[in-house]
Amino acid sequence: MTRTSIPTAAIMALALLPMVAAAQSQTTASATPPAPTDPDGYGPVAPNCSEVGYRAFDFWLGDWTVEDTDGGQLGTNTISRISNGCAVLEYWIGGSGVPGQSLNHFDPATATWHQRWVGGNGQILDLSGRLDGESMVLTGEREGPNDEIIIDRVTWTPQADGSVVQDWQVSQDGGESWQAAFYGIYKRKD
């Protein structure tokens, strides 16, 4: 029996055909029109994420300078929509340069907002909650350095002048008393 030699390049081309076909079908499948852009300019919003519940945290969107009550700068924060408006991303830079980020999303099944905060200092918070009047109030529990349970309660309240107040309080006695952890006034950057 005579053996025919097939060039290596031809063998490789044949081997790659299934991958090329798969890539072409993915390109065709992903060539869907972009999601509609929200008129306020914070990014696209998918139709299924445009319901009222998904928009409850919109007052926090934007580029902010965050100040204390005396006007001293605590840091900067950029809050934007991601995932076609189905989530909100926070990017914080503290005055000392320590960053932090949070991913925030609305769960329509429970009408609840969830936040996962990861600070550049290693702090992690898992919070959940909803609007209480005009304020977004998120709470969560974490273990403290002495194995105690710490309750975090963070409230964001829009102000008449367009600013937003963030009031983070902690309790180490099951919510009987609260201590201030952070109080910041968000002012839009010009």
HELIX and SHEET records of a PDB file:
HELIX    1   1 THR A    8  ALA A   29  1                                  22    
HELIX    2   2 PRO A   47  CYS A   49  5                                   3    
HELIX    3   3 VAL A   52  ARG A   55  5                                   4    
HELIX    4   4 ASP A   58  TRP A   60  5                                   3    
HELIX    5   5 SER A   83  GLY A   85  5                                   3    
SHEET    1   A11 GLY A  62  GLU A  67  0                                        
SHEET    2   A11 GLN A  73  ILE A  82 -1                                        
SHEET    3   A11 ALA A  87  GLY A  94 -1                                        
SHEET    4   A11 PRO A  99  ASP A 107 -1                                        
SHEET    5   A11 THR A 112  GLY A 119 -1                                        
SHEET    6   A11 ILE A 124  ASP A 132 -1                                        
SHEET    7   A11 SER A 135  GLU A 143 -1                                        
SHEET    8   A11 ILE A 149  PRO A 158 -1                                        
SHEET    9   A11 VAL A 164  SER A 171 -1                                        
SHEET   10   A11 GLN A 179  ARG A 188 -1                                        
SHEET   11   A11 GLY A  62  GLU A  67 -1                                        
END                                                                             
